Amino acid sequence: MKAQGRRSGVADIFFAFANYEKHGLFIEFKFGKGKQSKEQLAFQTAVEKEEYQYEVVNDFDQFKNLIEKYLS
């Protein structure tokens, strides 16, 4: 992704819909024992300060439940 111009640390998906609490939703996918890098943690801190939601998900069901909850 970096080769395509993506900045290091930016979440995998941005859900660009505001709800009653947040301006949008950033989602980072981690599988197995994957952990956030220091750049990802810094990005998370920055977007949360601006009232965006940031979540790390590990599988499709978690992703689906997150989207459903965010939209309700």
Legacy VTK file of the C-alpha trace (Angstrom):
# vtk DataFile Version 3.0
C-alpha trace
ASCII
DATASET POLYDATA
POINTS 72 float
0.000 0.000 0.000
2.905 2.326 0.710
3.960 1.979 -2.937
0.519 3.287 -3.913
1.072 6.489 -1.927
-0.514 5.404 1.352
0.911 7.001 4.476
2.323 4.782 7.190
-0.013 4.318 10.136
-3.299 5.210 8.422
-6.126 2.761 9.156
-7.149 0.204 6.540
-10.694 1.523 6.092
-12.389 4.861 6.651
-16.167 4.727 6.962
-17.088 8.297 5.970
-20.485 8.537 7.637
-21.099 10.545 10.784
-23.388 9.168 13.461
-24.783 10.926 16.522
-21.495 10.610 18.384
-18.603 10.567 15.886
-17.617 12.196 12.594
-16.599 8.889 10.991
-15.100 5.480 11.692
-11.556 4.275 11.063
-11.031 0.514 11.053
-7.729 -1.336 11.318
-7.628 -5.076 10.559
-5.287 -7.259 12.582
-5.174 -11.026 12.331
-3.560 -13.582 14.573
-1.103 -11.955 16.936
-0.786 -8.792 14.839
-0.344 -5.584 16.814
-0.557 -1.927 15.902
2.668 -0.190 14.953
3.737 2.997 16.719
2.600 4.927 13.615
-0.844 3.308 13.820
-1.134 4.122 17.515
-0.178 7.745 16.800
-2.772 7.921 14.016
-5.407 6.465 16.350
-4.634 9.065 19.025
-4.796 11.888 16.477
-8.153 10.914 14.972
-9.756 10.172 18.334
-8.842 13.711 19.467
-10.864 14.973 16.486
-13.952 12.962 17.529
-13.550 10.087 15.075
-14.018 6.507 16.197
-11.114 4.115 15.694
-11.432 0.353 16.117
-9.221 -2.673 15.582
-11.020 -5.794 14.357
-9.809 -9.360 14.026
-12.420 -11.051 11.852
-15.395 -10.478 9.582
-18.037 -11.005 12.287
-16.402 -8.388 14.493
-16.266 -6.026 11.500
-19.943 -6.638 10.654
-21.067 -6.096 14.254
-19.022 -2.909 14.490
-20.648 -1.425 11.362
-24.144 -2.400 12.500
-23.579 -0.859 15.929
-22.014 2.293 14.444
-25.025 2.838 12.183
-27.687 2.199 14.846
LINES 1 73
72 0 1 2 3 4 5 6 7 8 9 10 11 12 13 14 15 16 17 18 19 20 21 22 23 24 25 26 27 28 29 30 31 32 33 34 35 36 37 38 39 40 41 42 43 44 45 46 47 48 49 50 51 52 53 54 55 56 57 58 59 60 61 62 63 64 65 66 67 68 69 70 71
